[in-house]
Amino acid sequence: MIFVFSILSCIFLFLPSLPLQALIRFPTQLIPVLALSLFLATTYRFNLADKSFSPFSFTKFIIIICLVLSASSFLINRNLVGAVRLLMVLPFSLLSDIVVQKFPDHMIFRFSKCVIQLIMISCITALTIQIFTPLGCLFTFEAFNMNQRIMCFSYTSFSPILGGLSFRPSFLFDEPGGLILVLATLIAINNLSVFYCSLLVLFLSILTFSLGGVVALFYALLLLFIKFACSWKYKLKFSKKLFTLFLLVLPLAVLFILLLMPALINNFESRFLFDGGSSTSALFSGDNRTSSIISTLDNLNSDIFWNGAIYYGIPEGIGNTGGDILTPLWFYGVFHWIFYVCVLLFLLYLTIVCILKNKSYSILFSVSFLFMMLLSRPHIQWYPYSAPCFLSVYFLYKRIICPGIPLKNSLNSAKM
């Protein structure tokens, strides 16, 4: 049990946490080596060298795609660095395969629930900090991130320095959007077994002022409304205690924010104010994805298309790039982008299967939520976030495509 929790803690808390790595001066380049070490240790621990070990078809799909794209990158572009970088996602894929097949499901569910609860505590503490910010108790210490970004730590959460008294909690991660992405992977694994608690976590995640958190919350409420509207009998399946708690806490939290936190409302206006949109401006004041896509398309040329801007050195003065669906194409070239698109298409396929097989709305929300988050944060090929992203995809695959594999913690009893 300790071994399982150690592996999962490293995957979900240490690997994506650039502030923690900066504090202990851990080189980010060693993360693939660490992932490979975790894979070998897991293989040794569970004695998986025998013939009974058979990878999922998704693993075979990942291996084939990586080998084909890596060989194509080397043969067409003579880009050895890009070819090797494509192969470095394989340890994360194989490690996820091992964890999903051999680790007890109830332990992994318990771990994901514990981390979700930690995130909830962190967000509640951030709410308290927002209230008492005028009293001066905001930061406890500051530190440089691995990417030389200044981060502050306040009691239970890091936050990027934004100037003034703004505080956007990111838990242990380098940015609030990273927190939302990891939350998406945890919800995909835990499968929203306690749906109303997950809704409260999503509501609290709005304190990060991340557009992804707002979209996730309204999307979950929309699915809940559709489920109510389509089936009145469905209401009998709800836990009355949890539903009553949700109905009481949610409006009280909204009222609490409106009455006691004018600064928070001002921050929301600065992040989500409607700007009208144009060819050069975003629809919302906090939307930096539109300008990133436009900047990428304006500066894309044949060399960057094939090898990526990292290979030649990122040009100066090109504006905001990164954090959108074209990021793998811009930084690493078309072959890395094809791999990213294949993963998105696979998640879209899982979403369609959920609808056709009439899976529970909790599973549908899990896979579609992860799909939306990877659209805005294509971090599945960014090593710090590769492990939790792959692990969540494998869990969704196991539940949707391989329902014959027994689960120790049945999801049928956890349907919304």
MISESE-874674 format. One record per residue (C-alpha): residue in three letters; y, x, z. Coordinates in steps of 0.25 Angstrom, whole numbers, plus 5000, padded with zeros to 4 digits. Last residue first. Example, Ala and Ser with C-alpha at 12.3 -4.5 7.8 and 13.67 -1.06 7.14 Angstrom:
BEGIN
{pt "SER", {4996, 5055, 5029}}
{pt "ALA", {4982, 5049, 5031}}
END
This chain:
BEGIN
{pt "MET", {5041, 4900, 4957}}
{pt "LYS", {5027, 4906, 4956}}
{pt "ALA", {5023, 4914, 4968}}
{pt "SER", {5009, 4907, 4970}}
{pt "ASN", {5005, 4910, 4956}}
{pt "LEU", {5010, 4924, 4958}}
{pt "SER", {4997, 4928, 4966}}
{pt "ASN", {4999, 4941, 4974}}
{pt "LYS", {4986, 4948, 4973}}
{pt "LEU", {4987, 4947, 4958}}
{pt "PRO", {4975, 4946, 4949}}
{pt "ILE", {4976, 4951, 4934}}
{pt "GLY", {4973, 4939, 4926}}
{pt "PRO", {4987, 4936, 4924}}
{pt "CYS", {4989, 4949, 4915}}
{pt "ILE", {5000, 4945, 4905}}
{pt "ILE", {5010, 4939, 4915}}
{pt "ARG", {5007, 4944, 4929}}
{pt "LYS", {5002, 4958, 4924}}
{pt "TYR", {5014, 4960, 4914}}
{pt "LEU", {5024, 4956, 4925}}
{pt "PHE", {5018, 4966, 4934}}
{pt "TYR", {5019, 4977, 4923}}
{pt "VAL", {5033, 4974, 4919}}
{pt "SER", {5037, 4975, 4934}}
{pt "LEU", {5030, 4989, 4935}}
{pt "PHE", {5037, 4993, 4922}}
{pt "CYS", {5051, 4990, 4927}}
{pt "PRO", {5048, 4996, 4941}}
{pt "ALA", {5044, 5009, 4935}}
{pt "SER", {5054, 5010, 4924}}
{pt "TYR", {5066, 5009, 4933}}
{pt "PRO", {5068, 5024, 4937}}
{pt "TYR", {5063, 5028, 4923}}
{pt "TRP", {5072, 5021, 4914}}
{pt "GLN", {5063, 5015, 4903}}
{pt "ILE", {5062, 5002, 4910}}
{pt "HIS", {5076, 5002, 4913}}
{pt "PRO", {5081, 4993, 4902}}
{pt "ARG", {5092, 4986, 4911}}
{pt "SER", {5098, 4974, 4904}}
{pt "LEU", {5085, 4970, 4897}}
{pt "LEU", {5076, 4975, 4908}}
{pt "MET", {5083, 4965, 4917}}
{pt "MET", {5080, 4954, 4908}}
{pt "PHE", {5066, 4957, 4906}}
{pt "LEU", {5064, 4959, 4921}}
{pt "PHE", {5069, 4945, 4923}}
{pt "SER", {5061, 4939, 4912}}
{pt "VAL", {5048, 4945, 4918}}
{pt "SER", {5051, 4940, 4932}}
{pt "PHE", {5057, 4927, 4928}}
{pt "LEU", {5045, 4923, 4921}}
{pt "ILE", {5036, 4927, 4932}}
{pt "SER", {5044, 4919, 4942}}
{pt "TYR", {5044, 4907, 4932}}
{pt "SER", {5029, 4906, 4933}}
{pt "LYS", {5021, 4909, 4921}}
{pt "ASN", {5020, 4898, 4910}}
{pt "LYS", {5011, 4907, 4901}}
{pt "LEU", {5021, 4905, 4889}}
{pt "ILE", {5033, 4908, 4898}}
{pt "CYS", {5027, 4920, 4905}}
{pt "VAL", {5022, 4925, 4892}}
{pt "ILE", {5036, 4925, 4886}}
{pt "THR", {5041, 4933, 4898}}
{pt "LEU", {5030, 4943, 4896}}
{pt "TYR", {5034, 4945, 4882}}
{pt "LEU", {5048, 4947, 4885}}
{pt "LEU", {5044, 4957, 4895}}
{pt "PHE", {5036, 4964, 4884}}
{pt "LEU", {5048, 4963, 4875}}
{pt "LEU", {5056, 4970, 4885}}
{pt "VAL", {5046, 4981, 4887}}
{pt "CYS", {5045, 4983, 4871}}
{pt "VAL", {5061, 4983, 4871}}
{pt "TYR", {5061, 4995, 4881}}
{pt "PHE", {5050, 5003, 4873}}
{pt "ILE", {5059, 5000, 4860}}
{pt "TRP", {5071, 5005, 4867}}
{pt "HIS", {5064, 5018, 4871}}
{pt "PHE", {5060, 5020, 4856}}
{pt "VAL", {5075, 5017, 4851}}
{pt "GLY", {5082, 5028, 4859}}
{pt "TYR", {5083, 5033, 4873}}
{pt "PHE", {5097, 5030, 4878}}
{pt "TRP", {5102, 5019, 4869}}
{pt "LEU", {5089, 5013, 4865}}
{pt "PRO", {5085, 5012, 4880}}
{pt "THR", {5098, 5006, 4883}}
{pt "LEU", {5098, 4995, 4872}}
{pt "ILE", {5094, 4983, 4881}}
{pt "ASP", {5105, 4986, 4891}}
{pt "GLY", {5108, 4996, 4903}}
{pt "GLY", {5114, 5007, 4895}}
{pt "THR", {5127, 5010, 4888}}
{pt "ASN", {5142, 5009, 4892}}
{pt "GLY", {5152, 5016, 4884}}
{pt "ILE", {5150, 5026, 4873}}
{pt "GLY", {5159, 5036, 4878}}
{pt "GLU", {5149, 5048, 4878}}
{pt "PRO", {5137, 5048, 4870}}
{pt "ILE", {5124, 5049, 4878}}
{pt "GLY", {5116, 5062, 4875}}
{pt "TYR", {5107, 5064, 4862}}
{pt "TYR", {5094, 5060, 4868}}
{pt "ILE", {5100, 5051, 4879}}
{pt "ALA", {5107, 5042, 4868}}
{pt "GLY", {5094, 5038, 4862}}
{pt "ASN", {5084, 5044, 4853}}
{pt "TRP", {5082, 5034, 4841}}
{pt "PHE", {5094, 5025, 4843}}
{pt "ILE", {5103, 5036, 4848}}
{pt "ASP", {5101, 5044, 4836}}
{pt "SER", {5103, 5032, 4827}}
{pt "ASN", {5116, 5028, 4833}}
{pt "LEU", {5119, 5018, 4845}}
{pt "ASN", {5134, 5019, 4850}}
{pt "ASP", {5138, 5005, 4847}}
{pt "LEU", {5125, 4998, 4850}}
{pt "THR", {5124, 5005, 4864}}
{pt "SER", {5139, 5002, 4867}}
{pt "ILE", {5137, 4987, 4863}}
{pt "ILE", {5124, 4987, 4872}}
{pt "SER", {5131, 4993, 4884}}
{pt "SER", {5143, 4984, 4882}}
{pt "THR", {5134, 4972, 4883}}
{pt "ARG", {5126, 4978, 4895}}
{pt "ASN", {5138, 4980, 4904}}
{pt "ASP", {5139, 4966, 4909}}
{pt "GLY", {5147, 4966, 4922}}
{pt "SER", {5160, 4959, 4915}}
{pt "PHE", {5151, 4949, 4908}}
{pt "LEU", {5150, 4946, 4893}}
{pt "ALA", {5152, 4960, 4890}}
{pt "SER", {5163, 4966, 4882}}
{pt "THR", {5164, 4974, 4868}}
{pt "SER", {5158, 4964, 4858}}
{pt "SER", {5163, 4952, 4867}}
{pt "GLY", {5160, 4946, 4880}}
{pt "GLY", {5167, 4934, 4887}}
{pt "ASP", {5170, 4942, 4900}}
{pt "PHE", {5162, 4934, 4910}}
{pt "LEU", {5163, 4940, 4924}}
{pt "PHE", {5150, 4945, 4929}}
{pt "ARG", {5152, 4958, 4935}}
{pt "SER", {5167, 4957, 4939}}
{pt "GLU", {5165, 4943, 4943}}
{pt "PHE", {5153, 4947, 4952}}
{pt "ASN", {5161, 4957, 4959}}
{pt "ASN", {5172, 4947, 4962}}
{pt "ILE", {5161, 4938, 4968}}
{pt "LEU", {5156, 4949, 4976}}
{pt "ALA", {5170, 4952, 4982}}
{pt "PRO", {5171, 4937, 4985}}
{pt "MET", {5159, 4938, 4994}}
{pt "LEU", {5159, 4929, 5006}}
{pt "LEU", {5161, 4915, 5000}}
{pt "LEU", {5154, 4916, 4986}}
{pt "ILE", {5143, 4925, 4991}}
{pt "PHE", {5139, 4917, 5003}}
{pt "LEU", {5139, 4904, 4994}}
{pt "VAL", {5130, 4911, 4984}}
{pt "ALA", {5121, 4916, 4996}}
{pt "LEU", {5121, 4902, 5002}}
{pt "PRO", {5117, 4896, 4989}}
{pt "LEU", {5105, 4905, 4987}}
{pt "VAL", {5100, 4905, 5001}}
{pt "LEU", {5098, 4890, 5003}}
{pt "LEU", {5091, 4887, 4990}}
{pt "PHE", {5083, 4900, 4991}}
{pt "LEU", {5078, 4897, 5005}}
{pt "THR", {5075, 4883, 5001}}
{pt "PHE", {5067, 4888, 4989}}
{pt "LEU", {5060, 4898, 4998}}
{pt "LYS", {5056, 4888, 5008}}
{pt "LYS", {5052, 4877, 4998}}
{pt "SER", {5042, 4887, 4991}}
{pt "PHE", {5043, 4882, 4977}}
{pt "LYS", {5030, 4876, 4970}}
{pt "LEU", {5035, 4861, 4972}}
{pt "LYS", {5047, 4864, 4964}}
{pt "TYR", {5038, 4866, 4952}}
{pt "LYS", {5035, 4852, 4951}}
{pt "TRP", {5049, 4850, 4945}}
{pt "SER", {5046, 4858, 4933}}
{pt "CYS", {5055, 4862, 4922}}
{pt "ALA", {5069, 4861, 4929}}
{pt "PHE", {5064, 4868, 4942}}
{pt "LYS", {5058, 4880, 4933}}
{pt "ILE", {5071, 4880, 4924}}
{pt "PHE", {5079, 4881, 4937}}
{pt "LEU", {5071, 4893, 4942}}
{pt "LEU", {5071, 4900, 4929}}
{pt "LEU", {5087, 4898, 4929}}
{pt "LEU", {5087, 4903, 4943}}
{pt "ALA", {5079, 4916, 4939}}
{pt "TYR", {5088, 4918, 4927}}
{pt "PHE", {5101, 4916, 4936}}
{pt "LEU", {5096, 4927, 4946}}
{pt "ALA", {5091, 4937, 4935}}
{pt "VAL", {5105, 4936, 4927}}
{pt "VAL", {5113, 4938, 4940}}
{pt "GLY", {5104, 4950, 4944}}
{pt "GLY", {5105, 4956, 4930}}
{pt "LEU", {5120, 4954, 4929}}
{pt "SER", {5120, 4964, 4941}}
{pt "PHE", {5131, 4961, 4952}}
{pt "THR", {5121, 4968, 4962}}
{pt "LEU", {5124, 4956, 4971}}
{pt "ILE", {5117, 4947, 4961}}
{pt "SER", {5105, 4954, 4966}}
{pt "LEU", {5106, 4944, 4978}}
{pt "PHE", {5103, 4932, 4969}}
{pt "LEU", {5091, 4940, 4963}}
{pt "VAL", {5086, 4942, 4977}}
{pt "LEU", {5088, 4928, 4980}}
{pt "LEU", {5080, 4924, 4968}}
{pt "SER", {5069, 4933, 4971}}
{pt "CYS", {5068, 4926, 4985}}
{pt "TYR", {5067, 4913, 4978}}
{pt "PHE", {5056, 4918, 4969}}
{pt "VAL", {5047, 4923, 4980}}
{pt "SER", {5036, 4928, 4970}}
{pt "LEU", {5046, 4932, 4961}}
{pt "ASN", {5036, 4940, 4953}}
{pt "ASN", {5036, 4952, 4963}}
{pt "ILE", {5034, 4961, 4951}}
{pt "ALA", {5044, 4955, 4942}}
{pt "ILE", {5054, 4953, 4954}}
{pt "LEU", {5053, 4968, 4957}}
{pt "THR", {5055, 4972, 4942}}
{pt "ALA", {5068, 4963, 4942}}
{pt "LEU", {5073, 4968, 4955}}
{pt "VAL", {5071, 4982, 4949}}
{pt "LEU", {5080, 4977, 4938}}
{pt "ILE", {5090, 4971, 4947}}
{pt "LEU", {5091, 4983, 4955}}
{pt "GLY", {5093, 4992, 4943}}
{pt "GLY", {5105, 4982, 4939}}
{pt "PRO", {5111, 4985, 4952}}
{pt "GLU", {5112, 5000, 4949}}
{pt "ASP", {5105, 5013, 4954}}
{pt "PHE", {5094, 5007, 4962}}
{pt "LEU", {5091, 5006, 4977}}
{pt "PHE", {5098, 4993, 4979}}
{pt "SER", {5108, 4991, 4968}}
{pt "PRO", {5118, 4984, 4976}}
{pt "ARG", {5132, 4982, 4968}}
{pt "PHE", {5143, 4985, 4978}}
{pt "SER", {5158, 4983, 4973}}
{pt "LEU", {5168, 4988, 4984}}
{pt "GLY", {5177, 4996, 4974}}
{pt "GLY", {5170, 5004, 4964}}
{pt "LEU", {5156, 5002, 4957}}
{pt "ILE", {5148, 5012, 4965}}
{pt "PRO", {5133, 5009, 4961}}
{pt "SER", {5126, 5002, 4973}}
{pt "PHE", {5114, 5006, 4982}}
{pt "SER", {5108, 4996, 4991}}
{pt "THR", {5104, 4994, 5006}}
{pt "TYR", {5115, 4999, 5015}}
{pt "SER", {5125, 5002, 5004}}
{pt "PHE", {5122, 5014, 4995}}
{pt "CYS", {5132, 5019, 4984}}
{pt "MET", {5129, 5024, 4971}}
{pt "ILE", {5137, 5033, 4962}}
{pt "ARG", {5131, 5035, 4948}}
{pt "GLN", {5126, 5049, 4945}}
{pt "ASN", {5114, 5044, 4937}}
{pt "MET", {5105, 5047, 4949}}
{pt "ASN", {5114, 5040, 4958}}
{pt "PHE", {5125, 5046, 4966}}
{pt "ALA", {5126, 5042, 4981}}
{pt "GLU", {5135, 5034, 4990}}
{pt "PHE", {5133, 5030, 5005}}
{pt "THR", {5134, 5018, 5014}}
{pt "PHE", {5143, 5010, 5005}}
{pt "LEU", {5149, 4996, 5008}}
{pt "CYS", {5153, 4994, 5022}}
{pt "GLY", {5168, 4993, 5020}}
{pt "LEU", {5172, 4980, 5026}}
{pt "PRO", {5176, 4975, 5013}}
{pt "THR", {5161, 4977, 5008}}
{pt "PHE", {5156, 4967, 5019}}
{pt "ILE", {5152, 4956, 5010}}
{pt "GLN", {5147, 4965, 4999}}
{pt "ILE", {5139, 4973, 5008}}
{pt "THR", {5132, 4960, 5014}}
{pt "LEU", {5128, 4956, 4999}}
{pt "ALA", {5123, 4971, 4997}}
{pt "THR", {5114, 4969, 5009}}
{pt "ILE", {5109, 4956, 5004}}
{pt "CYS", {5106, 4964, 4990}}
{pt "SER", {5099, 4975, 4998}}
{pt "ILE", {5091, 4965, 5006}}
{pt "MET", {5087, 4958, 4993}}
{pt "ILE", {5083, 4971, 4986}}
{pt "LEU", {5074, 4974, 4998}}
{pt "GLN", {5067, 4961, 4997}}
{pt "ILE", {5065, 4963, 4982}}
{pt "VAL", {5059, 4977, 4986}}
{pt "CYS", {5049, 4970, 4996}}
{pt "LYS", {5045, 4959, 4986}}
{pt "SER", {5042, 4970, 4976}}
{pt "PHE", {5033, 4978, 4986}}
{pt "ARG", {5026, 4965, 4991}}
{pt "PHE", {5023, 4961, 4976}}
{pt "ILE", {5018, 4976, 4974}}
{pt "MET", {5009, 4975, 4986}}
{pt "HIS", {5004, 4961, 4982}}
{pt "ASP", {5000, 4966, 4969}}
{pt "PRO", {4991, 4977, 4974}}
{pt "PHE", {4993, 4990, 4965}}
{pt "LYS", {4983, 4993, 4954}}
{pt "GLN", {4987, 4985, 4941}}
{pt "VAL", {5002, 4984, 4943}}
{pt "VAL", {5004, 4998, 4949}}
{pt "ILE", {4995, 5005, 4939}}
{pt "ASP", {5002, 4998, 4927}}
{pt "SER", {5016, 5001, 4933}}
{pt "LEU", {5012, 5016, 4934}}
{pt "LEU", {5008, 5016, 4919}}
{pt "SER", {5021, 5010, 4915}}
{pt "PHE", {5029, 5019, 4923}}
{pt "PRO", {5021, 5031, 4919}}
{pt "LEU", {5023, 5026, 4904}}
{pt "VAL", {5038, 5026, 4904}}
{pt "MET", {5039, 5041, 4902}}
{pt "LEU", {5033, 5040, 4888}}
{pt "LEU", {5046, 5035, 4883}}
{pt "ARG", {5053, 5047, 4889}}
{pt "VAL", {5044, 5056, 4882}}
{pt "ALA", {5047, 5051, 4868}}
{pt "GLY", {5062, 5051, 4871}}
{pt "VAL", {5062, 5066, 4876}}
{pt "LEU", {5053, 5070, 4864}}
{pt "ASN", {5063, 5064, 4854}}
{pt "ARG", {5058, 5068, 4840}}
{pt "ASN", {5065, 5056, 4835}}
{pt "ILE", {5054, 5049, 4826}}
{pt "LEU", {5041, 5056, 4832}}
{pt "PHE", {5046, 5057, 4846}}
{pt "SER", {5051, 5043, 4847}}
{pt "SER", {5040, 5037, 4840}}
{pt "ALA", {5030, 5044, 4849}}
{pt "SER", {5037, 5039, 4861}}
{pt "LEU", {5038, 5025, 4855}}
{pt "VAL", {5023, 5024, 4852}}
{pt "LEU", {5019, 5031, 4865}}
{pt "CYS", {5028, 5022, 4874}}
{pt "ILE", {5024, 5009, 4866}}
{pt "ILE", {5009, 5012, 4868}}
{pt "ILE", {5010, 5016, 4883}}
{pt "ILE", {5018, 5003, 4886}}
{pt "PHE", {5008, 4994, 4878}}
{pt "LYS", {4997, 5000, 4885}}
{pt "THR", {5003, 4998, 4898}}
{pt "PHE", {5006, 4983, 4894}}
{pt "SER", {4991, 4982, 4891}}
{pt "PHE", {4988, 4985, 4906}}
{pt "PRO", {4982, 4998, 4909}}
{pt "SER", {4967, 4999, 4912}}
{pt "PHE", {4962, 5006, 4924}}
{pt "SER", {4947, 5003, 4925}}
{pt "LYS", {4943, 5016, 4918}}
{pt "ASP", {4947, 5025, 4930}}
{pt "ALA", {4959, 5033, 4932}}
{pt "LEU", {4966, 5022, 4941}}
{pt "ASN", {4962, 5028, 4954}}
{pt "PHE", {4972, 5020, 4962}}
{pt "ARG", {4980, 5031, 4969}}
{pt "TYR", {4978, 5041, 4957}}
{pt "THR", {4984, 5031, 4947}}
{pt "THR", {4995, 5028, 4957}}
{pt "ALA", {4998, 5042, 4959}}
{pt "LEU", {4998, 5045, 4944}}
{pt "PHE", {5008, 5033, 4941}}
{pt "LEU", {5017, 5037, 4953}}
{pt "SER", {5017, 5051, 4947}}
{pt "LEU", {5021, 5046, 4933}}
{pt "ALA", {5032, 5038, 4940}}
{pt "LEU", {5037, 5050, 4947}}
{pt "VAL", {5037, 5058, 4934}}
{pt "PRO", {5045, 5047, 4927}}
{pt "ILE", {5055, 5047, 4939}}
{pt "LEU", {5057, 5062, 4939}}
{pt "GLN", {5068, 5061, 4929}}
{pt "THR", {5076, 5053, 4939}}
{pt "PRO", {5077, 5066, 4948}}
{pt "PHE", {5077, 5062, 4963}}
{pt "ARG", {5089, 5067, 4970}}
{pt "ILE", {5085, 5060, 4983}}
{pt "LEU", {5098, 5052, 4983}}
{pt "ALA", {5098, 5051, 4968}}
{pt "GLN", {5084, 5045, 4968}}
{pt "LEU", {5088, 5035, 4978}}
{pt "PRO", {5100, 5031, 4969}}
{pt "LEU", {5092, 5031, 4956}}
{pt "SER", {5082, 5020, 4962}}
{pt "PRO", {5074, 5016, 4951}}
{pt "LEU", {5062, 5025, 4955}}
{pt "PHE", {5064, 5024, 4970}}
{pt "LEU", {5063, 5009, 4972}}
{pt "PHE", {5054, 5002, 4963}}
{pt "ILE", {5044, 5012, 4958}}
{pt "CYS", {5045, 5021, 4971}}
{pt "SER", {5043, 5009, 4980}}
{pt "LEU", {5032, 5004, 4971}}
{pt "ILE", {5024, 5017, 4972}}
{pt "SER", {5026, 5018, 4987}}
{pt "PHE", {5023, 5003, 4989}}
{pt "VAL", {5009, 5005, 4983}}
{pt "PHE", {5006, 5018, 4990}}
{pt "ILE", {5010, 5011, 5003}}
{pt "MET", {5000, 5000, 5000}}
END
